[in-house]
Amino acid sequence: MRKRVVRLGARLFGALMIADLLLLVSGTGPWQVQSAAAAYWVRGIYRFTSTAWSTMASDRFNWVTDGGTNTNNYGGQRAAGLTGMVWLGAYNNSTCQQTMSDSQITGIVRTNVSGGNGGAVYQVGDEPTTNGCNAAPTYAHITAVIHAADSRARTWVADDQFNDPSIGNWPAGLPMKGSVDILAFDIYPCQAGPCEFSMIDQAVRRIHSVGLRNWEFILQDFGPCQSWRAPAASELTQQFNHWYNQGALGYWVYAYDTDPTPCPGNVTGAGELRQINSMNVNYVAPPPNTPPPAAPRPSPKPTPTPSASPSPSHSASNSAEAPSQSPVAAIQTAKPASFTSSDVLPIAVGAIGLLLALVGGGIFVARSRRAR
């Protein structure tokens, strides 16, 4: 009998240890490496006329503009595995007025809900602070209208308050904070001379100083257009590196094709975009003794490209600041992830197995003493 008890305890201990190992391999334990494919980061692409959904998806984007069941794009985007953000041109930056009635906005939201697209993200407008409008109260009202029609919906807008190389011209604070659910900041740093990446660094400091949590960023991948030149592939990577690990929910790339201006988009090529889209937006701790994942290729100092129409507010002095930490450097120097509640399961399984083995051994010892 005592041999059976010992064998049973040993078998239970072994089985539970195997279960612990399976949890480790499946990625539910504290040693999991969160890959870009598994992590939920918004990797969005602006588009205008293109409907090459499968190509956008193969470039590792997961979000795209101009979606929703109120458009003809919905089926194709869904089939390619893309989530479409719904465009609502509900605000005019010139008149500083709401351009859609509340009932019209409600109708579009309800169309999406009834079409199986509940919980959608709605792009309420674009660059509301461009002309100095006090847009926040109106955007907050539109957000409330959308939430009333779909409590799971979220509102989104691209905010260009940091998109002036003359940083002294930026408005104080963060005027649009709290007006929408997600603020996305477009900073296009590549103009006539070297890209002014310090614009990104200064914006990040401002974002952190006001405690904003739900935000994204937009990368410049267009040109030549007005005062902007086309960035080189390495300069697109450098933009990403300056935004990396700053707490964003994700990012968008402007743009996939040519917008009506026209401004040619996707100038760096799909290869560079795929490299960036394979990265996590924020640092995720790897397991011990694991080499860091591949990052976008090194970014040598670009050769300045002249612009046909340089911005009058361009200031080369902003480019003197050192670049922020790159993804690879962050992975090599960051502290290990802290213990969380998700770590408990595999540890508990092992502890139970050990406890059962000890109980079995104790019974064996007790019975042995009685036999004597």
For each residue, the residues with C-beta under 8 A, 3 or more apart:
1: 4 5 367
2: 5 6 363 364 367 368
3: 6 7 364
4: 1 7 8
5: 1 2 8 9 360 363 364 367
6: 2 3 9 10 360 361 363 364
7: 3 4 10 11
8: 4 5 11 12 360
9: 5 6 12 13 356 357 358 359 360 361 363
10: 6 7 13 14 357 360
11: 7 8 14 15
12: 8 9 15 16 353 356 357 360
13: 9 10 16 17 353 354 356 357
14: 10 11 17 18 353
15: 11 12 18 19 353
16: 12 13 19 20 349 350 352 353 356
17: 13 14 20 21 350 353
18: 14 15 21 22
19: 15 16 22 23 349
20: 16 17 23 24 346 349 350 353
21: 17 18 24 25
22: 18 19 25 26
23: 19 20 26 28 29 345 346 349
24: 20 21 29 31 346
25: 21 22
26: 22 23
27: 32 33 38
28: 23 32 342 345 346
29: 23 24 32 342 343 345 346
30: 337 339 340 342 343 346
31: 24 287 288
32: 27 28 29 287
33: 27 284 286 287 290 293
34: 38 39 280 284
35: 38 39 280 293
36: 39 41 60 277 278 279 280
37:
38: 27 34 35
39: 34 35 36 280 284
40:
41: 36 249 250 251 280 281 282
42: 62 63 216 249 250 251 252
43: 60 61 62 63 250 251 277
44: 61 62 63 64 65 85 216 250 251 252 253
45: 56 59 61 63 64 65 252 253 255 256
46: 65 218 252 253 254 255 256 259 265
47: 50 51 56 64 65 66 255 256 257
48: 255 256 257 258 259 260 265
49: 257 258
50: 47 56 256 257
51: 47 73 76
52: 55 56 256
53: 56 57 64 73 76 77 79 80 82
54: 57 58 80
55: 52 58 59 270
56: 45 47 50 52 53 59 61 64 80 82 256
57: 53 54 60 61 62 80 81 82
58: 54 55
59: 45 55 56 270 273 274 277
60: 36 43 57 273 274 277 278
61: 43 44 45 56 57 64 82 253 273 277
62: 42 43 44 57 81 82 83
63: 42 43 44 45 82 83 84 85 250 252
64: 44 45 47 53 56 61 67 77 82 83 84 85
65: 44 45 46 47 84 85 87 123
66: 47 71 73 84 85 87
67: 64 71 73 74 77 82 83 84 85 86 120
68: 71 73 74 84 85 86 87 108 111 112 117 120
69: 74 111 112 114 115 116 117
70: 74 86 108 111 112 115
71: 66 67 68 74 84 86
72: 75
73: 51 53 66 67 68 76 77 84
74: 67 68 69 70 71 77 78 84 115 117
75: 72 78 79
76: 51 53 73 79 80
77: 53 64 67 73 74 80 82 83 84
78: 74 75 81 82 84
79: 53 75 76
80: 53 54 56 57 76 77
81: 57 62 78
82: 53 56 57 61 62 63 64 67 77 78
83: 62 63 64 67 77 121
84: 63 64 65 66 67 68 71 73 74 77 78 120
85: 44 63 64 65 66 67 68 120 121 122 123 156
86: 67 68 70 71 108 112 117 120 121 122 123
87: 65 66 68 123
88: 100 105 108 122 123 124 125 142
89: 99 100 125
90: 98 99 100 105 124 125 142
91: 97 98 99 124 125 128 135 138 139 142
92: 95 96 97 99
93: 96 125 126 127 128 130 131 133 135
94: 131
95: 92
96: 92 93 131 133 134 135 138
97: 91 92 138
98: 90 91 138 141 142
99: 89 90 91 92
100: 88 89 90 104 105
101: 104 105
102: 105 106 145
103: 106 107
104: 100 101 107 108
105: 88 90 100 101 102 108 109 142 145 146 149
106: 102 103 109 110 145 148 149
107: 103 104 110 111
108: 68 70 86 88 104 105 111 112
109: 105 106 112 113 120 122 146 149 150 153
110: 106 107 113 114 149 150
111: 68 69 70 107 108 114 115
112: 68 69 70 86 108 109 115 117 118 120 150
113: 109 110 117 118 149 150
114: 69 110 111
115: 69 70 74 111 112
116: 69
117: 68 69 74 86 112 113 120
118: 112 113 150 152 153
119: 150 152 153 154
120: 67 68 84 85 86 109 112 117 150 153 154
121: 83 85 86 153 154 155 156 181 182
122: 85 86 88 109 146 153 154 155 156
123: 65 85 86 87 88 126 156 157 158
124: 88 90 91 139 142 143 146 155 156 157 180
125: 88 89 90 91 93 128 135 139 157
126: 93 123 157 158
127: 93 130 157 158 159 160 186
128: 91 93 125 133 135 136 139 157 159 176
129: 132 133 135 159 160 161 171 175 176
130: 93 127 133 160
131: 93 94 96
132: 129
133: 93 96 128 129 130
134: 96 137 175
135: 91 93 96 125 128 129 138 139 175 176 179
136: 128 139 140 175 176 177 178 179
137: 134 140 141 179
138: 91 96 97 98 135 141 142
139: 91 124 125 128 135 136 142 143 155 157 176 179 180
140: 136 137 143 144 178 179 180
141: 98 137 138 144 145
142: 88 90 91 98 105 124 138 139 145 146 155
143: 124 139 140 146 147 155 179 180 181
144: 140 141 147 148
145: 102 105 106 141 142 148 149
146: 105 109 122 124 142 143 149 150 153 155
147: 143 144 150 151 153
148: 106 144 145 151
149: 105 106 109 110 113 145 146 153
150: 109 110 112 113 118 119 120 146 147 153
151: 147 148
152: 118 119
153: 109 118 119 120 121 122 146 147 149 150
154: 119 120 121 122 181 182
155: 121 122 124 139 142 143 146 180 181 182
156: 85 121 122 123 124 180 181 182 183 184 216
157: 123 124 125 126 127 128 139 176 179 180 182 183 184
158: 123 126 127 184 185 186 218 252
159: 127 128 129 162 176 183 184 185 186
160: 127 129 130 163 185 186
161: 129 170 171 174 175 176 185
162: 159 170 185 187 199 202 203 206
163: 160 186 187 188 199
164: 167 169 170 313
165: 189 191 196 199 311 313 314 315 318
166: 169 313 314 315
167: 164 170 199 202 318
168:
169: 164 166 313
170: 161 162 164 167 206
171: 129 161 175
172:
173: 177 206 210
174: 161 177 183 206 207 210 212
175: 129 134 135 136 161 171
176: 128 129 135 136 139 157 159 161 179 180 183
177: 136 173 174 183 210 212
178: 136 140
179: 135 136 137 139 140 143 157 176
180: 124 139 140 143 155 156 157 176 183
181: 121 143 154 155 156 214
182: 121 154 155 156 157 214 215 216 249
183: 156 157 159 174 176 177 180 212 214 215 216
184: 156 157 158 159 215 216 217 218 252
185: 158 159 160 161 162 203 207 215 216 217 218
186: 127 158 159 160 163 217 218 220 254
187: 162 163 199 200 203 217 218 220
188: 163 191 220 222 228 254
189: 165 195 196 197 199 200 220 239
190: 195 220 223 228 229 230 231 235
191: 165 188 195 196 227 228 229 307 310 311 314
192: 227 229 304 306 307 310 311 314
193: 304 314 316 319
194: 301 302 304 316 319
195: 189 190 191 231 235 238 239 302 319
196: 165 189 191 199 315 316 318 319
197: 189 200 201 238 239 242 319 321 323
198: 201 202 318 319 320 321
199: 162 163 165 167 187 189 196 202 203 318
200: 187 189 197 203 204 217 239 242 243 324
201: 197 198 204 205 242 321 323 324
202: 162 167 198 199 205 206 318
203: 162 185 187 199 200 206 207
204: 200 201 207 208 242 243 246 324
205: 201 202 208 209
206: 162 170 173 174 202 203 209 210
207: 174 185 203 204 210 212 215 246 247
208: 204 205 211 212 246 247
209: 205 206
210: 173 174 177 206 207
211: 208
212: 174 177 183 207 208 215
213: 247
214: 181 182 183 249
215: 182 183 184 185 207 212 247 248 249
216: 42 44 156 182 183 184 185 248 249 250 251 252
217: 184 185 186 187 200 243 248 251 252
218: 46 158 184 185 186 187 251 252 253 254
219: 236 239 240 243 251 252 253 254 276
220: 186 187 188 189 190 223 228 231 236 239 254
221: 231 236 253 254 255 265 266 267 268 273
222: 188 225 228 230 254 255 259 263 264 265 266 267
223: 190 220 228 229 230 231 263 264 267
224: 228 229 230 264 307 308
225: 222 228 261 262 263 264
226: 261 263 309 311
227: 191 192 307 309 310 311 314
228: 188 190 191 220 222 223 224 225 263 307 311
229: 190 191 192 223 224 305 306 307
230: 190 222 223 224 264 267 305
231: 190 195 220 221 223 235 236 239 267 268 302
232: 235 236 268 302 303 305
233: 236 237 268 269 271 272
234: 237 238 297 298 299 300 302
235: 190 195 231 232 238 239 299 302
236: 219 220 221 231 232 233 239 240 268 272 273 276
237: 233 234 240 241 272 275 276 296 297 299
238: 195 197 234 235 241 242 299 323
239: 189 195 197 200 219 220 231 235 236 242 243
240: 219 236 237 243 244 251 276 279 296
241: 237 238 244 296 299 323 324 325 326 327
242: 197 200 201 204 238 239 323 324
243: 200 204 217 219 239 240 246 248 251 281
244: 240 241 279 281 282 324 325 326 327 330
245: 281 282 283 325 327 330 334
246: 204 207 208 243 282 324
247: 207 208 213 215 282
248: 215 216 217 243 251 281 282
249: 41 42 182 214 215 216 281
250: 41 42 43 44 63 216 281
251: 41 42 43 44 216 217 218 219 240 243 248 281
252: 42 44 45 46 63 158 184 216 217 218 219
253: 44 45 46 61 218 219 221 256 266 273
254: 46 186 188 218 219 220 221 222 265
255: 45 46 47 48 221 222 258 259 263 265 266
256: 45 46 47 48 50 52 56 253 265 266
257: 47 48 49 50 265 266
258: 48 49 255 261 262 263 264 265
259: 46 48 222 255 262 263 265
260: 48
261: 225 226 258
262: 225 258 259
263: 222 223 225 226 228 255 258 259
264: 222 223 224 225 230 258 267
265: 46 48 221 222 254 255 256 257 258 259
266: 221 222 253 255 256 257 269 270 273
267: 221 222 223 230 231 264
268: 221 231 232 233 236 272 273
269: 233 266 272 273
270: 55 59 266 273 274
271: 233 274 275
272: 233 236 237 268 269 275 276 296
273: 59 60 61 221 236 253 266 268 269 270 276 277
274: 59 60 270 271 277 278
275: 237 271 272 278 279 296 297
276: 219 236 237 240 272 273 279 296
277: 36 43 59 60 61 273 274
278: 36 60 274 275 294
279: 36 240 244 275 276 293 295 296 327
280: 34 35 36 39 41 283 284 327
281: 41 243 244 245 248 249 250 251
282: 41 244 245 246 247 248
283: 245 280 327 330 331 334
284: 33 34 39 280 337
285: 334 335 336 337
286: 33 290 292 293 331
287: 31 32 33 290
288: 31
289:
290: 33 286 287
291:
292: 286 295 328 331 332
293: 33 35 279 286 331
294: 278
295: 279 292 326 327 328
296: 237 240 241 272 275 276 279 299 327
297: 234 237 275
298: 234
299: 234 235 237 238 241 296
300: 234
301: 194
302: 194 195 231 232 234 235 305
303: 232
304: 192 193 194
305: 229 230 232 302
306: 192 229 310
307: 191 192 224 227 228 229 310
308: 224
309: 226 227
310: 191 192 227 306 307 314
311: 165 191 192 226 227 228 314
312:
313: 164 165 166 169
314: 165 166 191 192 193 227 310 311
315: 165 166 196 318
316: 193 194 196 319
317: 320
318: 165 167 196 198 199 202 315 321
319: 193 194 195 196 197 198 316
320: 198 317
321: 197 198 201 318
322:
323: 197 201 238 241 242 326
324: 200 201 204 241 242 244 246
325: 241 244 245 329 330 333
326: 241 244 295 323 329 330
327: 241 244 245 279 280 283 295 296 330 331
328: 292 295 331 332
329: 325 326 332 333
330: 244 245 283 325 326 327 333 334
331: 283 286 292 293 327 328 334
332: 292 328 329
333: 325 329 330
334: 245 283 285 330 331
335: 285
336: 285
337: 30 284 285 340
338:
339: 30 343
340: 30 337 343
341: 344
342: 28 29 30 345
343: 29 30 339 340 346 347
344: 341 347 348
345: 23 28 29 342 348 349
346: 20 23 24 28 29 30 343 349 350
347: 343 344 350 351
348: 344 345 351 352
349: 16 19 20 23 345 346 352 353
350: 16 17 20 346 347 353 354
351: 347 348 354 355
352: 16 348 349 355 356
353: 12 13 14 15 16 17 20 349 350 356 357
354: 13 350 351 357 358
355: 351 352 358 359
356: 9 12 13 16 352 353 359 360
357: 9 10 12 13 353 354 360 361
358: 9 354 355 361 362
359: 9 355 356 362 363
360: 5 6 8 9 10 12 356 357 363 364
361: 6 9 357 358 364 365
362: 358 359 365 366
363: 2 5 6 9 359 360 366 367
364: 2 3 5 6 360 361 367 368
365: 361 362 368 369
366: 362 363 369 370
367: 1 2 5 363 364 370 371
368: 2 364 365 371 372
369: 365 366 372
370: 366 367
371: 367 368
372: 368 369
